[in-house]
Amino acid sequence: MGLQIVLGCGVGAIVALISWLGNRTPHLISTFPDGLTLVALFVLLSLAIQLDHRRHGKRDRATSLRAGMTIAAATGVVFGLVVAALGAFRFSVPSPPLLVFGFLTAFGSSLACALPAVAGTLRPQTPAA
């Protein structure tokens, strides 16, 4: 579980950096300032979940689902905290509801982007002919 959290935090940090660099308009904060941020979140989460799945080999469905959601939750927490910090940094008087909304948007997006990757690891593998 420790590796899953580290993987998730790493993915969250990379996506948060992309989001921070994409937010160039003063007095405006966006969780996904461009399409690259959303694509990076989806691709990096998928790669991290596949890496964890291949590292541990065959597991039952519940364990695979739990592992994928652990990675996604760690990603969401890091990404959400950075988006909230960006809002606090950019605005002289930040609005608490705005900061909470930014955090929840980043966290929920991480969970939603992880679902297809987790579903892909739960698929039964067909043997090569």
N, C-alpha and C positions, 0 to 999 in steps of 0.2 A: 504494500500500500504506500510505502514511503516513496518508491520510484514513481508511482502514479501521481502523487502530489507534486513531486519535483517536475515531472513532465508537464503537468497542468500549469504550474507556476511559470515555467519557461515559455510555454505557448502564450499564456496570458501577458507576460512581460513583452514579448515580441509584438503581439497584436496591439497592446497598449501603446507601445512606442510608435507603431505605424499610425495609430489614431491620433496621438499627440502631435506628430509631425504634420499630419493632414489638416489639423485645425489651425489654419492660418488667419482666418477672418477674426478681427478683434471684436470682442463683445458677443461672440457666438460660439457655442459649444455643440458639437455633434459627436455621438458615439461612433457613427460610421460616416466620416466626412467625405469619403469617396468609396467607389466600388472595391478598391484594392483591400481595404480593411476587412470587409465582409468576406471576400474571397480568401484572404490570408487566414482569417479565423477558421473558416470551413476546412481549408486544405491542411493547415497545421494541426487542427484537432483530429482530423481523419488520420494523418500520419502518426500522431502520437498514440492514438487508440490502436492502430494497426501494429505499431511497434510493440506496445504492451501485450497485445494479443499473441503476436508471434513469439515473443520472449517466453511467455508462460505456456505455450502449446495448447493442448485441448483442455477446455474447461466447460463446466455446465453453463447453461444460459444465464442463470442468476448471477454467477460469479463474473461472467463477461459483461453483463449489464451493469453490475455494481462497479467494476473497474472503469468502464467507459464513463459512467456518470461521475465517478470520483475525479477523473482527469478533467472533465468538463466543468465540474463545480470549482475546482482549484483555478482553472483558467478564468472562469467567470468572476471569482472573488478578486483576483489580481487585476483583471481588466476593468472591473467595476470600480475598484478603489482608485485606480489611476484616472478614470474618467471623472470621478467625483473630485479628486485632487486637482485635476485640470480646471474644473468649474470653480473650485475655491481659489485657485491661483489666478484665473483670468478676470474674475469679477471682484470689484472692490468690496461689495457687500453681497456675498453669495446667498442665494435663496435655498434654504434647506430642502423644500420640496423638489427643486430643480436638481440638487445633488443626489437625492434619493432616486429620482426618476432616471438620472444618468447611470447610477449604479445598477438599478433593476433592469434597465434596458441592456446593458452589457452582460449582466449575469444571465438573464433570460435568453439572450441571443446565443450565448455560449452553450447553454443546455439544448436549445433548439438545433443548433448546428451539429451537435454531437449525435443526435438521434439517428441520422442516416448512417453515420460511421459505425455506431454500435449495432445497428440493424444488419449492416454488412458483415460484421464479425459473427453474428448469430445465425447467419445463413448456413445451411448444411453444405459442406464442401463436396463437390462431385469429384470422384477420382479421374485422373487423366487416362485416356484410352491408349 
